[in-house]
């Protein structure tokens, strides 16, 4: 389906191995960066049997639990209140003895979640983009970030990328701008062969400059947020810019409409691969060449899928909990990341022992509630597909906002073929999905992205319970 492009110059093909085997290792050695060492471990352990991976997880979990009990006030208090001791944690199943760590709890107990046994000067402070509400503050460690980077590079390797190859990055960089613009950040970008586009500042001028930069630089891989890469691809196609290709495009953070994926693949001439991560913990999962689901990086995390406090069966939808096995600065144990997914019992044909997540529905804040109280996780796009017909488009973009359990607001950016009759058709479609609610359809000129450069198609503005019991 996708042909290889000969855009890479001969000298670049020679330079990539030199960068991979000489320059980058020297830089990592000088900066004491263990990413390549961790990647080597992940490359080996990805082929472990599920039983051996579970044994690896249990050994890491025991060390983390001991550290949390001895040095983290929040967990020491939980142990005392629930009359727990370290001998109560022998297997992964014992994790359920600890309460779920909600995002609200991270905000409220921030100071108490910081380890008193990890040197504060070695901690790395971070903050989420706040795409679904108030940002989350956190501390992590350099080692933890390197484990995450190792998983990310391994996932890129599945897509044909090797360290030392050129890549383009399209992300909301506002939180990291001081790092990227520092002398060390610029040097690392050149050494790692990276070019950046800030997905939060995607003006037409910025898109034009970056498109031309991609054409000159010829990156092997393009990596970024779903909305950011989709906007870039649409701009390139609308301006009929030629000579812009890649061998792989890896999409992070959220889903896209089918026509947007097709545009990206058509523009760059390659397959789209899906990746899953968050800012506070790192890279969770990614597709392999089989594209049969997300391989979970269980060497770095323990994953749980729960509904109303209980584990769901394979094939069922559950809220995702993660236990970060390498963050000793601020342990995240049974952390409710705010996404929903479907665990799978299938074994991937690629032969890896890493388990699969068959579907990722994204933020729980994007799960809507029908008039009868049912959760609505499926996208509206399938029902509105005819409105995006490339031969006679009627809608450029839309967003569904559930203000209250009884009220829905639908924002529409109309295309040239849109008519008043279409508003009533959309109203009937929403009723067929959501039931008899109050529905307002509003035509707008633009729909804002979040601070992290993400575009949210569905938004729910009232709380519902996914993981609590009772």
VOPAGU-2260 file (C-alpha; in pm, 1 decimal, decimal comma):
REM VOPAGU-2260
SITE   aa  ch    i         X         Y         Z
SITE  UNK   A    0       0,0       0,0       0,0
SITE  UNK   A    1     276,7     241,6      88,0
SITE  UNK   A    2     591,3     257,2    -120,1
SITE  UNK   A    3     933,0     343,9      17,5
SITE  UNK   A    4    1061,6     690,4     -70,1
SITE  UNK   A    5    1415,1     753,5    -182,7
SITE  UNK   A    6    1425,7    1094,5     -22,5
SITE  UNK   A    7    1716,7    1013,5     205,7
SITE  UNK   A    8    2044,8    1125,9      57,2
SITE  UNK   A    9    2331,9     883,5      31,5
SITE  UNK   A   10    2542,1    1074,3     282,4
SITE  UNK   A   11    2252,9    1069,8     528,6
SITE  UNK   A   12    2225,5     692,5     499,2
SITE  UNK   A   13    2592,6     674,7     586,8
SITE  UNK   A   14    2567,6     933,2     863,5
SITE  UNK   A   15    2275,0     767,6    1049,2
SITE  UNK   A   16    2481,9     462,8    1157,3
SITE  UNK   A   17    2768,5     695,0    1252,9
SITE  UNK   A   18    2534,9     903,8    1468,4
SITE  UNK   A   19    2377,1     590,2    1614,9
SITE  UNK   A   20    2700,4     407,7    1694,1
SITE  UNK   A   21    2941,9     692,0    1770,2
SITE  UNK   A   22    2805,4    1042,9    1824,7
SITE  UNK   A   23    2493,8     966,5    2031,3
SITE  UNK   A   24    2667,6     704,8    2252,5
SITE  UNK   A   25    2945,0     955,8    2322,4
SITE  UNK   A   26    2688,1    1223,1    2409,3
SITE  UNK   A   27    2496,4     981,9    2633,6
SITE  UNK   A   28    2820,8     881,1    2804,5
SITE  UNK   A   29    2918,5    1245,4    2860,9
SITE  UNK   A   30    2574,7    1328,7    3004,0
SITE  UNK   A   31    2543,1     998,3    3192,4
SITE  UNK   A   32    2222,9     911,9    3009,0
SITE  UNK   A   33    2127,1     544,1    3057,6
SITE  UNK   A   34    1849,5     538,4    2792,6
SITE  UNK   A   35    2036,9     309,8    2553,8
SITE  UNK   A   36    2117,9      67,8    2837,7
SITE  UNK   A   37    1751,0      57,0    2939,3
SITE  UNK   A   38    1646,1      13,8    2577,3
SITE  UNK   A   39    1874,4    -286,2    2548,5
SITE  UNK   A   40    1700,5    -439,3    2851,0
SITE  UNK   A   41    1356,1    -367,7    2702,2
SITE  UNK   A   42    1458,5    -512,6    2365,7
SITE  UNK   A   43    1549,3    -835,5    2540,6
SITE  UNK   A   44    1253,6    -855,1    2779,2
SITE  UNK   A   45     991,8    -786,0    2510,0
SITE  UNK   A   46    1038,8   -1149,8    2402,0
SITE  UNK   A   47     998,9   -1290,9    2754,0
SITE  UNK   A   48     705,0   -1520,1    2820,6
SITE  UNK   A   49     410,2   -1360,9    3004,4
SITE  UNK   A   50     509,1   -1560,2    3312,9
SITE  UNK   A   51     865,3   -1428,1    3310,3
SITE  UNK   A   52     742,7   -1069,7    3258,2
SITE  UNK   A   53     507,2   -1113,7    3555,1
SITE  UNK   A   54     800,2   -1231,3    3767,6
SITE  UNK   A   55     996,3    -922,1    3660,2
SITE  UNK   A   56     701,8    -699,1    3756,2
SITE  UNK   A   57     659,6    -862,5    4096,7
SITE  UNK   A   58    1026,8    -814,6    4185,7
SITE  UNK   A   59    1010,3    -446,2    4090,4
SITE  UNK   A   60     678,9    -403,4    4272,1
SITE  UNK   A   61     813,9    -541,9    4599,2
SITE  UNK   A   62    1103,6    -294,2    4590,7
SITE  UNK   A   63     868,8      -4,7    4508,8
SITE  UNK   A   64     620,2     -94,7    4784,3
SITE  UNK   A   65     899,7    -118,6    5040,9
SITE  UNK   A   66    1034,3     221,2    4933,1
SITE  UNK   A   67     687,7     378,8    4940,9
SITE  UNK   A   68     607,8     241,1    5285,8
SITE  UNK   A   69     939,5     351,0    5435,4
SITE  UNK   A   70     979,0     696,1    5274,4
SITE  UNK   A   71     642,4     828,7    5147,7
SITE  UNK   A   72     409,6     972,5    5418,5
SITE  UNK   A   73      95,3     911,1    5211,1
SITE  UNK   A   74     161,6     539,3    5177,3
SITE  UNK   A   75     292,2     493,9    5530,2
SITE  UNK   A   76     -41,2     635,7    5650,2
SITE  UNK   A   77    -237,3     401,2    5422,0
SITE  UNK   A   78     -45,3      99,9    5554,2
SITE  UNK   A   79    -115,8     203,9    5913,0
SITE  UNK   A   80    -484,9     280,4    5857,0
SITE  UNK   A   81    -545,8     -47,4    5672,1
SITE  UNK   A   82    -327,2    -257,0    5905,0
SITE  UNK   A   83    -101,7    -365,3    5618,5
SITE  UNK   A   84     263,3    -471,5    5625,9
SITE  UNK   A   85     521,7    -549,3    5359,9
SITE  UNK   A   86     456,2    -923,6    5382,9
SITE  UNK   A   87     105,2    -858,8    5250,2
SITE  UNK   A   88     248,1    -786,4    4903,4
SITE  UNK   A   89     379,1   -1099,7    4737,1
SITE  UNK   A   90     207,6   -1091,9    4397,1
SITE  UNK   A   91      46,6    -850,8    4152,9
SITE  UNK   A   92    -296,9    -945,6    4284,7
SITE  UNK   A   93    -203,6    -797,4    4623,3
SITE  UNK   A   94    -200,4    -448,3    4469,8
SITE  UNK   A   95    -578,3    -439,4    4511,8
SITE  UNK   A   96    -520,6    -408,0    4888,4
SITE  UNK   A   97    -418,6     -46,1    4827,0
SITE  UNK   A   98    -671,7     223,8    4735,5
SITE  UNK   A   99    -685,0     381,7    4391,5
SITE  UNK   A  100    -478,1     698,5    4356,4
SITE  UNK   A  101    -704,3     951,8    4185,1
SITE  UNK   A  102    -589,3    1266,3    4009,6
SITE  UNK   A  103    -769,6    1466,2    4277,9
SITE  UNK   A  104    -572,7    1280,4    4544,8
SITE  UNK   A  105    -245,2    1367,8    4370,3
SITE  UNK   A  106    -343,4    1735,2    4388,6
SITE  UNK   A  107    -466,6    1721,2    4748,9
SITE  UNK   A  108    -184,2    1501,8    4886,5
SITE  UNK   A  109      96,3    1639,8    4669,6
SITE  UNK   A  110     347,6    1701,4    4950,0
SITE  UNK   A  111     267,4    1375,1    5127,3
SITE  UNK   A  112     326,9    1176,5    4807,1
SITE  UNK   A  113     687,2    1296,1    4773,2
SITE  UNK   A  114     950,0    1050,0    4894,9
SITE  UNK   A  115    1152,9    1161,9    5196,3
SITE  UNK   A  116    1417,9     905,9    5103,2
SITE  UNK   A  117    1499,5    1026,4    4753,8
SITE  UNK   A  118    1732,4    1329,3    4720,4
SITE  UNK   A  119    1518,5    1633,5    4637,7
SITE  UNK   A  120    1795,8    1786,1    4426,2
SITE  UNK   A  121    1779,8    1483,2    4195,0
SITE  UNK   A  122    1402,5    1505,7    4145,9
SITE  UNK   A  123    1256,5    1641,6    3822,9
SITE  UNK   A  124     950,3    1864,3    3855,2
SITE  UNK   A  125     675,7    1838,6    3596,3
SITE  UNK   A  126     322,9    1950,9    3520,2
SITE  UNK   A  127      56,6    1814,6    3287,1
SITE  UNK   A  128    -102,6    2021,4    3012,2
SITE  UNK   A  129    -441,3    2034,3    3185,2
SITE  UNK   A  130    -632,9    1919,4    2876,9
SITE  UNK   A  131    -920,1    1790,2    3090,6
SITE  UNK   A  132    -912,0    2037,9    3377,1
SITE  UNK   A  133    -665,5    2155,6    3641,3
SITE  UNK   A  134    -305,8    2048,3    3564,4
SITE  UNK   A  135    -137,7    1779,3    3773,3
SITE  UNK   A  136     194,1    1867,1    3939,6
SITE  UNK   A  137     439,6    1584,6    3997,7
SITE  UNK   A  138     798,9    1484,4    4061,1
SITE  UNK   A  139     981,9    1212,4    3874,8
SITE  UNK   A  140    1341,3    1099,1    3834,0
SITE  UNK   A  141    1589,0    1111,3    3550,9
SITE  UNK   A  142    1607,2     732,5    3554,2
SITE  UNK   A  143    1230,5     708,4    3519,0
SITE  UNK   A  144    1232,6     945,6    3222,8
SITE  UNK   A  145    1507,6     739,3    3062,7
SITE  UNK   A  146    1303,7     419,5    3101,9
SITE  UNK   A  147    1015,3     598,0    2931,0
SITE  UNK   A  148    1237,5     723,6    2650,2
SITE  UNK   A  149    1374,2     372,6    2606,3
SITE  UNK   A  150    1020,7     237,7    2563,7
SITE  UNK   A  151     940,3     516,0    2316,8
SITE  UNK   A  152    1250,1     443,4    2107,7
SITE  UNK   A  153    1170,4      71,2    2114,5
SITE  UNK   A  154     819,0     146,8    1985,2
SITE  UNK   A  155     970,9     363,7    1711,0
SITE  UNK   A  156    1202,4      76,2    1626,0
SITE  UNK   A  157     895,0    -138,7    1562,9
SITE  UNK   A  158     794,0     125,9    1307,1
SITE  UNK   A  159    1130,9     107,2    1129,0
SITE  UNK   A  160    1313,6     389,4    1309,1
SITE  UNK   A  161    1663,4     354,7    1454,5
SITE  UNK   A  162    1833,2     591,2    1696,9
SITE  UNK   A  163    2041,2     823,5    1481,7
SITE  UNK   A  164    1774,7     861,8    1212,5
SITE  UNK   A  165    1622,9    1206,3    1158,6
SITE  UNK   A  166    1279,4    1271,8    1308,5
SITE  UNK   A  167    1028,2    1555,1    1329,3
SITE  UNK   A  168     827,3    1620,8    1643,5
SITE  UNK   A  169     486,5    1795,9    1652,7
SITE  UNK   A  170     388,4    1860,0    2015,5
SITE  UNK   A  171     246,9    2128,2    2242,2
SITE  UNK   A  172     588,0    2237,8    2365,3
SITE  UNK   A  173     484,4    2527,9    2589,2
SITE  UNK   A  174     564,7    2334,9    2907,4
SITE  UNK   A  175     908,1    2229,6    2779,1
SITE  UNK   A  176     996,4    2541,7    2582,4
SITE  UNK   A  177    1268,0    2658,3    2826,5
SITE  UNK   A  178    1431,5    2314,3    2803,5
SITE  UNK   A  179    1413,2    2293,7    2424,9
SITE  UNK   A  180    1536,3    2650,8    2381,8
SITE  UNK   A  181    1825,1    2618,1    2625,6
SITE  UNK   A  182    2176,6    2574,1    2489,0
SITE  UNK   A  183    2180,3    2211,1    2600,4
SITE  UNK   A  184    1833,8    2150,3    2454,2
SITE  UNK   A  185    1934,4    2288,7    2115,8
SITE  UNK   A  186    2255,9    2086,1    2120,1
SITE  UNK   A  187    2070,0    1766,8    2207,2
SITE  UNK   A  188    1818,8    1835,6    1928,5
SITE  UNK   A  189    2102,4    1856,0    1676,6
SITE  UNK   A  190    2278,1    1548,1    1811,9
SITE  UNK   A  191    1959,2    1341,3    1828,8
SITE  UNK   A  192    1864,5    1480,6    1482,8
SITE  UNK   A  193    1527,5    1627,0    1584,8
SITE  UNK   A  194    1326,3    1920,1    1448,6
SITE  UNK   A  195    1025,4    2058,3    1637,3
SITE  UNK   A  196     692,0    2222,6    1567,3
SITE  UNK   A  197     494,0    2362,5    1859,7
SITE  UNK   A  198     142,3    2220,2    1819,7
SITE  UNK   A  199       7,8    2498,6    2041,1
SITE  UNK   A  200     133,4    2767,5    1804,5
SITE  UNK   A  201      26,3    2631,1    1466,6
SITE  UNK   A  202     -26,4    2953,6    1274,4
SITE  UNK   A  203     -27,2    2940,4     895,3
SITE  UNK   A  204     320,1    3091,6     895,9
SITE  UNK   A  205     447,4    2829,1    1141,3
SITE  UNK   A  206     293,7    2549,4     933,1
SITE  UNK   A  207     448,8    2687,0     616,5
SITE  UNK   A  208     793,6    2713,0     773,6
SITE  UNK   A  209     776,9    2365,1     923,5
SITE  UNK   A  210     649,7    2204,7     602,7
SITE  UNK   A  211     943,6    2351,3     412,5
SITE  UNK   A  212    1178,1    2244,1     691,9
SITE  UNK   A  213    1050,7    1885,3     664,1
SITE  UNK   A  214    1103,4    1894,6     287,2
SITE  UNK   A  215    1464,9    2008,0     334,3
SITE  UNK   A  216    1545,2    1794,1     637,4
SITE  UNK   A  217    1374,3    1473,5     514,0
SITE  UNK   A  218    1302,5    1309,5     852,8
SITE  UNK   A  219    1252,3     935,3     850,5
SITE  UNK   A  220     980,8     954,8    1116,4
SITE  UNK   A  221     719,3    1209,5    1218,7
SITE  UNK   A  222     594,6    1188,7    1577,6
SITE  UNK   A  223     331,7    1403,4    1741,9
SITE  UNK   A  224     -11,9    1466,1    1882,9
SITE  UNK   A  225    -299,4    1344,5    1670,7
SITE  UNK   A  226    -450,8    1688,0    1612,2
SITE  UNK   A  227    -114,9    1851,9    1543,6
SITE  UNK   A  228      -7,2    1601,2    1278,2
SITE  UNK   A  229    -354,7    1605,1    1120,1
SITE  UNK   A  230    -347,3    1985,4    1090,0
SITE  UNK   A  231       1,8    1974,4     940,2
SITE  UNK   A  232     -99,3    1707,9     685,3
SITE  UNK   A  233    -412,3    1898,8     587,7
SITE  UNK   A  234    -209,3    2216,4     534,9
SITE  UNK   A  235      45,4    2035,6     316,5
SITE  UNK   A  236    -231,4    1885,1     103,9
SITE  UNK   A  237    -432,7    2206,7      70,2
SITE  UNK   A  238    -122,0    2398,5     -37,7
SITE  UNK   A  239     -25,7    2115,2    -275,1
SITE  UNK   A  240     328,7    2106,2    -135,0
SITE  UNK   A  241     538,3    1834,1    -296,2
SITE  UNK   A  242     845,0    1639,9    -191,3
SITE  UNK   A  243     729,2    1585,8     169,7
SITE  UNK   A  244     743,6    1221,8     277,0
SITE  UNK   A  245     825,5    1000,4     574,3
SITE  UNK   A  246     870,8     629,4     633,7
SITE  UNK   A  247     654,4     624,1     946,0
SITE  UNK   A  248     413,2     855,8    1128,3
SITE  UNK   A  249     352,4     783,0    1495,8
SITE  UNK   A  250      47,7     945,2    1653,9
SITE  UNK   A  251      18,9    1008,5    2024,1
SITE  UNK   A  252    -243,4    1108,3    2276,4
SITE  UNK   A  253    -581,9    1071,6    2108,8
SITE  UNK   A  254    -780,4     924,8    1820,8
SITE  UNK   A  255    -846,5    1081,5    1483,0
SITE  UNK   A  256   -1131,5    1065,7    1238,4
SITE  UNK   A  257   -1091,5     807,4     964,7
SITE  UNK   A  258   -1062,0    1074,0     694,6
SITE  UNK   A  259    -783,9    1249,1     892,1
SITE  UNK   A  260    -582,5     925,5     916,6
SITE  UNK   A  261    -629,1     876,6     543,8
SITE  UNK   A  262    -506,4    1231,9     480,8
SITE  UNK   A  263    -194,1    1178,8     691,7
SITE  UNK   A  264    -113,3     851,3     518,0
SITE  UNK   A  265    -178,7    1000,8     175,6
SITE  UNK   A  266      31,0    1312,8     238,4
SITE  UNK   A  267     332,4    1140,6     393,3
SITE  UNK   A  268     301,3     817,1     194,9
SITE  UNK   A  269     328,2     582,0     492,4
SITE  UNK   A  270     132,1     402,0     761,5
SITE  UNK   A  271       8,2     567,4    1080,0
SITE  UNK   A  272     113,8     395,1    1403,7
SITE  UNK   A  273     -53,8     459,7    1739,0
SITE  UNK   A  274     128,5     528,8    2063,6
SITE  UNK   A  275      -9,6     582,8    2415,6
SITE  UNK   A  276     152,3     792,7    2686,8
SITE  UNK   A  277      87,1    1062,1    2942,3
SITE  UNK   A  278     308,5    1336,4    3070,9
SITE  UNK   A  279     334,7    1232,2    3434,2
SITE  UNK   A  280     429,6     867,0    3373,4
SITE  UNK   A  281     564,7     838,1    3019,2
SITE  UNK   A  282     520,9     583,6    2739,4
SITE  UNK   A  283     260,4     319,0    2822,3
SITE  UNK   A  284     201,5     126,8    2499,7
SITE  UNK   A  285     236,7     120,9    2123,3
SITE  UNK   A  286     146,0     -73,5    1811,2
SITE  UNK   A  287     383,4    -321,4    1651,0
SITE  UNK   A  288     394,6    -406,7    1280,6
SITE  UNK   A  289      89,1    -631,3    1319,6
SITE  UNK   A  290    -131,0    -331,8    1413,4
SITE  UNK   A  291    -347,4    -564,9    1622,0
SITE  UNK   A  292    -361,7    -351,6    1935,3
SITE  UNK   A  293    -138,0    -167,9    2179,4
SITE  UNK   A  294     148,5    -365,3    2334,9
SITE  UNK   A  295     162,4    -261,8    2702,0
SITE  UNK   A  296     510,5    -190,2    2836,9
SITE  UNK   A  297     468,2    -411,8    3140,8
SITE  UNK   A  298     842,0    -402,4    3212,1
SITE  UNK   A  299     787,4     -41,9    3328,3
SITE  UNK   A  300     429,4     -49,8    3456,6
SITE  UNK   A  301     159,4    -266,0    3606,2
SITE  UNK   A  302    -173,9    -208,6    3432,4
SITE  UNK   A  303    -520,1    -263,8    3573,5
SITE  UNK   A  304    -855,1    -215,7    3399,3
SITE  UNK   A  305   -1135,6    -160,6    3647,0
SITE  UNK   A  306   -1502,6     -78,5    3655,4
SITE  UNK   A  307   -1674,8       8,9    3984,1
SITE  UNK   A  308   -1370,7    -102,4    4178,4
SITE  UNK   A  309   -1338,2    -447,3    4018,8
SITE  UNK   A  310   -1113,3    -582,9    3746,1
SITE  UNK   A  311   -1288,7    -619,4    3411,6
SITE  UNK   A  312   -1262,7    -931,6    3198,7
SITE  UNK   A  313   -1068,9    -931,6    2869,7
SITE  UNK   A  314   -1280,6    -763,8    2604,1
SITE  UNK   A  315   -1458,9    -538,4    2853,0
SITE  UNK   A  316   -1401,8    -164,1    2894,7
SITE  UNK   A  317   -1238,4     -40,7    3211,6
SITE  UNK   A  318   -1075,4     267,2    3358,1
SITE  UNK   A  319    -696,7     232,7    3331,0
SITE  UNK   A  320    -486,0     223,8    3648,5
SITE  UNK   A  321    -107,6     222,5    3629,8
SITE  UNK   A  322     160,2     149,3    3883,7
SITE  UNK   A  323     480,1     321,5    3773,2
SITE  UNK   A  324     759,1      81,6    3867,6
SITE  UNK   A  325    1049,4     326,5    3830,1
SITE  UNK   A  326     940,9     656,0    3987,8
SITE  UNK   A  327    1098,5     658,0    4333,7
SITE  UNK   A  328    1068,0    1034,8    4377,2
SITE  UNK   A  329     687,0    1036,7    4384,8
SITE  UNK   A  330     547,6     684,4    4352,5
SITE  UNK   A  331     230,8     651,5    4145,8
SITE  UNK   A  332      70,8     329,8    4267,9
SITE  UNK   A  333    -267,1     230,1    4120,3
SITE  UNK   A  334    -288,0     573,4    3959,8
SITE  UNK   A  335    -613,0     651,9    3778,5
SITE  UNK   A  336    -472,5     806,8    3461,5
SITE  UNK   A  337    -812,8     922,8    3334,5
SITE  UNK   A  338    -834,8     698,3    3026,0
SITE  UNK   A  339   -1045,1     395,3    2942,3
SITE  UNK   A  340    -930,3      90,4    2750,1
SITE  UNK   A  341   -1008,3    -271,9    2669,0
SITE  UNK   A  342    -757,5    -540,5    2779,2
SITE  UNK   A  343    -711,7    -837,6    2548,8
SITE  UNK   A  344    -622,9   -1200,9    2609,2
SITE  UNK   A  345    -503,4   -1240,1    2249,5
SITE  UNK   A  346    -140,4   -1325,8    2174,9
SITE  UNK   A  347       9,5   -1105,6    1905,3
SITE  UNK   A  348     144,6   -1275,9    1594,0
SITE  UNK   A  349     468,9   -1079,8    1635,5
SITE  UNK   A  350     566,5   -1322,2    1914,7
SITE  UNK   A  351     626,2   -1062,3    2186,0
SITE  UNK   A  352     525,4   -1153,8    2538,9
SITE  UNK   A  353     394,8    -804,8    2610,5
SITE  UNK   A  354      15,9    -812,1    2662,2
SITE  UNK   A  355    -223,7    -627,7    2433,9
SITE  UNK   A  356    -483,4    -358,5    2489,3
SITE  UNK   A  357    -725,3    -395,5    2199,1
SITE  UNK   A  358    -882,8     -49,8    2223,8
SITE  UNK   A  359    -808,2     286,4    2382,7
SITE  UNK   A  360   -1107,3     515,4    2429,1
SITE  UNK   A  361    -914,2     807,0    2571,1
SITE  UNK   A  362   -1001,1    1040,9    2851,0
SITE  UNK   A  363   -1279,0     946,6    3090,7
SITE  UNK   A  364   -1372,2    1315,8    3072,9
SITE  UNK   A  365   -1468,5    1246,7    2710,1
SITE  UNK   A  366   -1711,9     968,2    2798,1
SITE  UNK   A  367   -2066,3    1099,0    2757,1
SITE  UNK   A  368   -2381,6     978,4    2933,9
SITE  UNK   A  369   -2700,0     905,8    2739,2
SITE  UNK   A  370   -3052,7     997,6    2850,2
SITE  UNK   A  371   -3089,2     643,6    2987,7
SITE  UNK   A  372   -2761,0     664,7    3183,7
SITE  UNK   A  373   -2547,5     452,4    2951,5
SITE  UNK   A  374   -2182,4     545,1    2883,0
SITE  UNK   A  375   -2121,9     660,1    2524,7
SITE  UNK   A  376   -1760,8     589,5    2423,1
SITE  UNK   A  377   -1793,5     545,4    2046,8
SITE  UNK   A  378   -1706,0     846,7    1831,8
SITE  UNK   A  379   -1980,5    1036,0    1652,1
SITE  UNK   A  380   -1778,5    1039,0    1334,1
SITE  UNK   A  381   -1922,8     716,1    1195,0
SITE  UNK   A  382   -2270,4     869,1    1206,5
SITE  UNK   A  383   -2152,6    1198,2    1051,4
SITE  UNK   A  384   -1922,7    1042,8     791,3
SITE  UNK   A  385   -2125,6    1160,0     491,5
SITE  UNK   A  386   -2077,1    1521,5     602,8
SITE  UNK   A  387   -1699,2    1482,3     546,7
SITE  UNK   A  388   -1732,7    1351,2     189,6
SITE  UNK   A  389   -1421,9    1490,0      11,2
SITE  UNK   A  390   -1627,3    1547,0    -306,2
SITE  UNK   A  391   -1896,3    1756,4    -133,1
SITE  UNK   A  392   -1790,0    1830,1     225,6
SITE  UNK   A  393   -2037,6    1995,6     460,9
SITE  UNK   A  394   -1844,6    1992,1     790,3
SITE  UNK   A  395   -1480,4    2083,8     854,9
SITE  UNK   A  396   -1478,0    1996,4    1224,4
SITE  UNK   A  397   -1711,3    1940,6    1518,6
SITE  UNK   A  398   -1710,7    1912,9    1897,3
SITE  UNK   A  399   -1974,0    1763,4    2129,1
SITE  UNK   A  400   -1997,0    1910,5    2479,9
SITE  UNK   A  401   -2225,8    1758,9    2742,7
SITE  UNK   A  402   -2291,2    2052,5    2973,6
SITE  UNK   A  403   -2517,3    1860,0    3214,2
SITE  UNK   A  404   -2672,8    1510,3    3214,2
SITE  UNK   A  405   -2966,0    1662,4    3027,0
SITE  UNK   A  406   -2796,7    1905,4    2786,5
SITE  UNK   A  407   -2572,5    1865,7    2479,6
SITE  UNK   A  408   -2394,5    2143,1    2286,1
SITE  UNK   A  409   -2266,2    2058,0    1936,7
SITE  UNK   A  410   -2018,7    2300,3    1780,3
SITE  UNK   A  411   -1990,1    2281,3    1401,9
SITE  UNK   A  412   -1737,9    2443,9    1170,7
SITE  UNK   A  413   -1939,4    2438,3     847,8
SITE  UNK   A  414   -1792,2    2382,3     503,6
SITE  UNK   A  415   -1922,4    2537,0     181,4
SITE  UNK   A  416   -2190,9    2273,3     124,7
SITE  UNK   A  417   -2353,3    2312,5     468,5
SITE  UNK   A  418   -2722,9    2411,4     481,1
SITE  UNK   A  419   -2990,0    2471,3     750,4
SITE  UNK   A  420   -3136,1    2129,5     670,0
SITE  UNK   A  421   -2807,4    1972,4     779,3
SITE  UNK   A  422   -2852,9    2117,4    1127,6
SITE  UNK   A  423   -3172,9    1917,4    1168,4
SITE  UNK   A  424   -3009,0    1602,4    1034,0
SITE  UNK   A  425   -2729,8    1640,8    1290,4
SITE  UNK   A  426   -2985,7    1698,4    1563,5
SITE  UNK   A  427   -3157,8    1369,0    1474,0
SITE  UNK   A  428   -2822,2    1189,0    1471,3
SITE  UNK   A  429   -2739,4    1316,2    1821,3
SITE  UNK   A  430   -3083,2    1210,9    1946,9
SITE  UNK   A  431   -3033,4     862,1    1799,9
SITE  UNK   A  432   -2707,0     827,8    1996,8
SITE  UNK   A  433   -2777,3    1018,9    2318,0
SITE  UNK   A  434   -3154,0     994,5    2354,1
SITE  UNK   A  435   -3404,2    1268,4    2431,3
SITE  UNK   A  436   -3179,2    1543,7    2572,5
SITE  UNK   A  437   -3178,4    1920,8    2524,6
SITE  UNK   A  438   -2962,9    1975,7    2215,4
SITE  UNK   A  439   -2807,5    2302,9    2097,7
SITE  UNK   A  440   -2622,5    2313,3    1764,8
SITE  UNK   A  441   -2394,5    2612,0    1720,5
SITE  UNK   A  442   -2207,8    2711,0    1403,8
SITE  UNK   A  443   -1860,7    2849,1    1484,7
SITE  UNK   A  444   -1552,5    2967,5    1296,7
SITE  UNK   A  445   -1298,8    2774,8    1504,5
SITE  UNK   A  446   -1264,1    2518,1    1784,0
SITE  UNK   A  447    -976,2    2572,7    2023,8
SITE  UNK   A  448    -720,8    2307,5    2110,9
SITE  UNK   A  449    -597,6    2255,1    2466,6
SITE  UNK   A  450    -275,9    2402,1    2606,7
SITE  UNK   A  451     -98,2    2078,1    2511,3
SITE  UNK   A  452    -203,5    2109,5    2148,4
SITE  UNK   A  453    -471,7    1838,9    2171,3
SITE  UNK   A  454    -815,0    1869,2    2014,2
SITE  UNK   A  455   -1099,6    1725,0    2217,5
SITE  UNK   A  456   -1395,6    1600,5    2014,6
SITE  UNK   A  457   -1610,0    1508,8    2316,2
SITE  UNK   A  458   -1622,2    1689,5    2650,9
SITE  UNK   A  459   -1826,7    1609,1    2961,1
SITE  UNK   A  460   -1853,8    1885,9    3220,0
SITE  UNK   A  461   -1995,4    1691,8    3515,7
SITE  UNK   A  462   -1846,3    1404,7    3716,5
SITE  UNK   A  463   -1938,2    1037,4    3688,8
SITE  UNK   A  464   -1788,4     742,6    3874,5
SITE  UNK   A  465   -1579,1     483,3    3691,4
SITE  UNK   A  466   -1355,4     321,5    3949,5
SITE  UNK   A  467   -1520,5     367,8    4287,7
SITE  UNK   A  468   -1734,2     107,8    4454,3
SITE  UNK   A  469   -2084,3     159,0    4590,3
